[in-house]
Each structure stands twice: as C-alpha cells, then as structure tokens.
Amino acid sequence: ISESHFISHPSLSIHTRRNKMALRLAARSAIRATAIPSRALSTAAVSDLDRAKSVENFEAVLNKFAEIRACAVLRTATSEACPKAMQAAIDGGFKIAEFTLTTPDCLTHLSDFRAKYDGDVMVGCGTILTTEDAENAIDAGSEFIITPVMLPDVIEWSAARNIVC
C-alpha cells in the first residue's frame, strides 16, 4: 500500500488531527506537571535561565514532530561512520534526525549537521542521561533531547527552559 493511500484515506485525517492535538496536550501537561516554582512565577524567570528557548520555539519543535512523525535515530560504532550514515538518512528523506550520545564524537557531528541543515532538518540528541548531557547537547545545537528512560531531573531542567524532551 502506498503512502499516498494512507494520506488520502478519510479517517486518517481525523486520526492525524487527534494525534497532533494529543501530542501537544501531553507535552503541555508534562511541562505543567514538572515545572519548577520559578517557572510558575514569571515568564521572565524562564528567559533568565541558561539555555532557555522561547515558547514559540518549543511549539515549533512539537509541531514538527506532530507533522512529520518519523525520526532517523543514528547510533554508530565509529565516528567516521556517523556522518555518512546520517547523510544517507537525510538523503533518503528524513526531516528529523537524532544523534545518540553513544556515538563517538556525537556532539561534533550534531553541530556540523545543524549548521549544514538548519531550518531544513530538525536535529536533536538522544541517550541523554544527565542534565550535564542535556546542557552539552543544547550547546552543540540540539533542538530537542531524548532520554532512554524517565529522568525527572532532566525533564524538569528541560521543561524549565522550554526544551522538548
């Protein structure tokens, strides 16, 4: 069955809209549930946080995930294989790319791809285990972060800064 068959199917558009809405609501609920007190006090407090993103940026990242719904996740054993593998994924049509911290020189490659494809491909970082990992990923240009398990400290750190986690 072709992709166009699914796109044109009448029930899909209803489900897709519901899924997008559910994704946005879940993200907003997660932020509210994990927000630190300074977040509730003022928007200015959030903007003063190191590495903070705007609410508009947060919404744009969520909307891109809701729209595209597919992400290339890259994990290679060697640094040399990393850019070749991700380039193949992007050439194959992926518009969201995740580099995992288990890949040697992950943050360098993430930064290079972010510079090369900024605005065309959304680039993020996975296997984030600590807030220090999250800080390093954001500093390298990550537009979102992924944790392999529920890590409240990383989630709270991200939520306080409007970073999709």
N, C-alpha and C positions, 0 to 999 in steps of 0.2 A: 504494500500500500504506500503510495507516495505521500510526501509531506503535504502537498497541496490538497490531498484528500482530507487530511485532518484539519487543515486551516479552513477549508470551506465548509466543513461539517457544521450544521446549525447549532448543535448542542455544545460544541467546543467553545464557541464564543461566549456562551453563558458561563461555562465552567472556567474559562480563562479569566473572565472578569471577576468571578468569585474568588479564584485563586489569587489574583493580584490584590484584591481587596483584603483577603485573609492574610496575605503576606505583610501588607502594610500595617494592618491592625495588630498582628502578632508582634511586629517589630516595635511599634509604638508602645504596646503593653509591656514588652520586655524592658524597654527603656524606663518606663514609669516605675516598674516593679523593682528595678535595680538601681535607680537613681540615688546618688548621694545627696545629702541635705543641701549642699551648696547649689546643686542643680535646681532644686525647688525654689531657692530664694530669689535667684535672678538670672536672666539671660547673660548679663554682664559677667557674672561669676564664671559661666561656662566659657565665654570668649577669652577670659583671662587664663584659662588652663593651657598648659603647654601642649602643643599639637592639636588643639581643638579645631574641629571642622564646623562649617555652618550647617544649620538645619536644612538649607536648600541642597547642600552637597550630600547630606545624609539621605534625603528624599530621592535625589538623582541616582544614587547608588542602588537604593532599594528598587526604584522604578526600572532600572536597567536589568536587575536580576529578575524582576517580575515579567519584563518584556521578553528577554532572551531565554531565560530558564535553562541554559546549558553553560557549563564552565569547564574549560580544559584544566585539569589538575596535573601538574608536572612534578614528577619525582624521578630523578636520575641518579645513578651511582657516581657519575663523574661530572665535574664542572664543564668539561669540554662537550659533553652530550647535551647539556641543558639548553643552550641557545638554539641548537639545531632541532631538538625535539619541540620546543615551544614555537619556533618559526613554522615548523610543519603543521602544528595545530592551528596557528593563525592563518596560514595559507589555505588550510582546509575549511576555514570559515568561522572559527571560534571568535567571538567578540568579548568574551570574559576569560581571563587567564589567571590561574593561581599557581604561584611558585611555592613549593614547600621548603621549610627550613631544613629538612633532611637532605636537601640537595646541596652539595658543596658550592660555595660562593653564591648561594641563593639570592642574597640581597643585592649583590653587584649585578646579577642578571636581571633581577626585578627592576632595578633602577634603569638599566640600559633599555629594557623593553618599554618601560613607562615613558622614557624620553622619546623613543622611536615612534610609539603608537599613541601618545597622549591624545585623548579625545576620540580615537578610533577603536581602541581596545581597552577595556577596563582591566586593570592589573591589580592583583591582591596577593596576600601571603598567607600560607597555611602552616599548620603544625605549630601554632603559637601556644606556648605553654606558660609563659610568664608575662607580667606587664613590661619587663625589660625587652622581651622578644617583640611585643606589640610596639613599643617605642621605636625599636630599631627598624621594624618593618615600615612604620609610618614615615620615619626619617628617610628611608630608601625610596619612598614614593608610593607605597601601598595604598590603594583606595579602599580596601576592606581587609579584614583579617578573619581567619578561620581557626578555631580551636578544635582539637580532636575529641575533646570531652568538655563537659560543662565546668568552666573555671570561673567561679564568682568574681574573683579579684580582677581578672582580665575583662570580664563582661562589664563590671562596674566602671573600670578605667575607660573602656571604650564608650559606654553609654554617657558618661560624664563629658565626653569630648565629641559626641555625635559621630562616632566612627562605627560603621556597620561591622558587627561581629557575629 
